[in-house]
Amino acid sequence: MTQEYLTEEKEIDSAIKQIASDVSLYGLDAERVKQIWFSALLQQIADNELEDQQAH
C-alpha cells in the first residue's frame, strides 16, 4: 500500500468516526449510519466508474 492510500484510509476512518459521533447526538444508531454512508460511498464509486467508461 502506498502512503497516499494509507493517509486517505485514515482520513475516511476519521470522518466515519466523526459522523458516528455526530449522529449519536441526535439519537441515531451509529452502526446503521456507517452502513448507509458506506453504501452511498460505494454507489458514488460505481457511478464514477460508469461515467469514466461512458466517456471513453
Buried (B, 14 or more C-beta within 10 A) or exposed (E): EEEEEEEEEEEEEEEBEEBBEEBEEEEBEBEEBBEBBEEEEEEEEEEEEEEEEEEE
